Amino acid sequence: MNFTRTLAGDLRKAVNRRRRHGRWKFLRGFFKNPVMVGSVVPSSRILIDKMLEPVDWQTCRLFIEYGPGVGTFTREILDRLHPDARLIAIDTNEDFIAHLKEEIDDPRLIAVHGSAANVEEIVADHGFDMADYVVSGLPFSTLPPGLGDTIGRATANVIAPGGAFLVYQFSPKVRQFLQPHFDRIDSGFEWRNIPPATLFWAWRS
Ligand SMILES: C[S@@+](CC[C@H](N)C(=O)[O-])C[C@H]1O[C@@H](n2cnc3c(N)ncnc32)[C@H](O)[C@@H]1O
């Protein structure tokens, strides 16, 4: 009984230590490159649940994540992902990619140091044709001019019919990068996140 309680306590402490370490690494990433990281705190559980709600996990075989940071969404995606599916996580920040490789031991995760703008090439390099879903944590409103549109177009090219581009943003400006390339856009808002975020689900029919 005592042994079980001690083990549970140790486990809880280890999880809390890992969370604090992740948050600290995220904050350091923000101070190193505020424009590319775009936020000082990782996404909340409420935002993650709402964003991933419409995903069909039974049929999804390739999921892509842009801007995983320290892996807040990544872990939640892996918890839901089919055992035969893969998750490609792409980030321009080399420290974040190294952190994911070090912290997440899951053969379904492919962590890539690169830009979302090159998603078509990255998908082909890993032997896939198309993805079922792409989720983006990119700070679209602060990206260099032209990059948002390039990413919107490349993402639409890589998503299979019936799939979707899931985007959470602190500014609704991102809609302009989605509208020309997707057939239907659903949207929502989550105020229980810091900062409150607008959510988009852009579908390919
Ligand atoms: C706001 S953070 C999101 C972190 C995490 N997904 C979350 O929700 O807590 C934005 C991330 O996008 C990455 N990023 C910025 N531009 C990128 C690009 N062109 N391609 C891939 N990742 C990029 C940054 O390095 C950073 O990790």
The ligand as an SDF file (V2000), in Angstrom:
LIG
                    3D

 27 29  0  0  0  0  0  0  0  0999 V2000
    2.7370   29.3210  -30.9980 C   0  0  0  0  0  0  0  0  0  0  0  0
    4.0180   28.1060  -31.1670 S   0  0  0  0  0  0  0  0  0  0  0  0
    2.9550   26.6820  -31.0850 C   0  0  0  0  0  0  0  0  0  0  0  0
    3.4270   25.6350  -30.1380 C   0  0  0  0  0  0  0  0  0  0  0  0
    2.4840   24.4570  -29.8530 C   0  0  0  0  0  0  0  0  0  0  0  0
    1.9530   23.8660  -31.0680 N   0  0  0  0  0  0  0  0  0  0  0  0
    1.3470   24.8250  -28.9200 C   0  0  0  0  0  0  0  0  0  0  0  0
    0.1940   24.8710  -29.3540 O   0  0  0  0  0  0  0  0  0  0  0  0
    1.5840   25.0280  -27.7400 O   0  0  0  0  0  0  0  0  0  0  0  0
    4.4650   28.2530  -32.8910 C   0  0  0  0  0  0  0  0  0  0  0  0
    5.5060   27.2440  -33.4000 C   0  0  0  0  0  0  0  0  0  0  0  0
    5.6200   27.3880  -34.8230 O   0  0  0  0  0  0  0  0  0  0  0  0
    6.9810   27.2020  -35.2110 C   0  0  0  0  0  0  0  0  0  0  0  0
    7.1390   27.7670  -36.5840 N   0  0  0  0  0  0  0  0  0  0  0  0
    7.1530   29.0810  -36.9570 C   0  0  0  0  0  0  0  0  0  0  0  0
    7.2310   29.1730  -38.3080 N   0  0  0  0  0  0  0  0  0  0  0  0
    7.2340   27.9010  -38.8080 C   0  0  0  0  0  0  0  0  0  0  0  0
    7.2460   27.3410  -40.1280 C   0  0  0  0  0  0  0  0  0  0  0  0
    7.3050   28.1170  -41.2200 N   0  0  0  0  0  0  0  0  0  0  0  0
    7.2220   26.0040  -40.2580 N   0  0  0  0  0  0  0  0  0  0  0  0
    7.1560   25.1730  -39.1570 C   0  0  0  0  0  0  0  0  0  0  0  0
    7.1500   25.6530  -37.8860 N   0  0  0  0  0  0  0  0  0  0  0  0
    7.1840   26.9900  -37.7040 C   0  0  0  0  0  0  0  0  0  0  0  0
    7.7500   27.8930  -34.0860 C   0  0  0  0  0  0  0  0  0  0  0  0
    9.0870   27.4930  -34.0340 O   0  0  0  0  0  0  0  0  0  0  0  0
    6.9260   27.4290  -32.8600 C   0  0  0  0  0  0  0  0  0  0  0  0
    7.3800   26.2000  -32.3730 O   0  0  0  0  0  0  0  0  0  0  0  0
  1  2  1  0
  2  3  1  0
  2 10  1  0
  3  4  1  0
  4  5  1  0
  5  6  1  0
  5  7  1  0
  7  8  2  0
  7  9  1  0
 10 11  1  0
 11 12  1  0
 11 26  1  0
 12 13  1  0
 13 14  1  0
 13 24  1  0
 14 15  1  0
 14 23  1  0
 15 16  2  0
 16 17  1  0
 17 18  1  0
 17 23  2  0
 18 19  1  0
 18 20  2  0
 20 21  1  0
 21 22  2  0
 22 23  1  0
 24 25  1  0
 24 26  1  0
 26 27  1  0
M  CHG  2   2   1   9  -1
M  END
$$$$
